[in-house]
Amino acid sequence: MRIVLLGPPGAGKGTQAVGLVEKYNIPHISTGDIFRKNLKEKTELGLKAKEYMDKGLLVPDDLVVHIVKDRLLEEDCKNGFLLDGFPRTVGQAKALDLEMNKLNIVLNGVINLEIEDEILIERLTNRLVCRKCGATYNAKFNKPKLENVCDVCGGKLYTRDDDKVDTVKNRLKVYKSQTLPLIEYYEEKGILATVNSGLDSKKVLAEICKILE
Ligand code: AMP
């Protein structure tokens, strides 16, 4: 199964990714996670990406595309993969098409998670992430059992630098101008399905699986 998850920041791509990779036994490829890991390790790529991430801007295509291309060549992607947060521009989508053509593979589906802006801002500005395993919580709607401690692994929870309200607003603006055109791009290819992700996350997952099967 080869899936792309589309949708604005905060739409629940990360949450749905967890369920989908488990169901289809495929690797979860999140370009945001790759940048954050690089930043933690203070690599050149991580430090360069931070300049854009902190402002809520997209990292330039040339820095992103080759990471994904290399990742798709790894052994665990042979039977499929889930792309979360990539592609985010038409240029990235075209580069992905080219690479997939070379590998003689196609996408099974592009799932567009749709949700209202007000809910997104509320979700993102209250989001807490585990430093160790990446599990996400919400300080208002989905609190961990112990304050600031991950239920899954006991890791410490933190607020992402780019989840501050001004950066969030900028990320939504950037999404609308640079990523939204992908909806038309994949609609024309006949592989896009839109799901209302304002519902309970388990219902959203069931809906996505129904579409993919
Ligand atoms: P995410 O975790 O997917 O919300 O990504 C966090 C940030 O990483 C984004 O706001 C961008 O700055 C950067 N980023 C992640 N994926 C991409 C991508 N495909 N293209 C450009 N920038 C990206």
Boltz pocket constraint, residues with backbone or C-beta under 6 A from the ligand:
constraints:
  - pocket:
      binder: B
      contacts: [[A, 9], [A, 31], [A, 32], [A, 33], [A, 35], [A, 49], [A, 52], [A, 53], [A, 54], [A, 56], [A, 57], [A, 58], [A, 59], [A, 60], [A, 61], [A, 64], [A, 84], [A, 85], [A, 86], [A, 87], [A, 88], [A, 92], [A, 162], [A, 171]]
      max_distance: 6.0
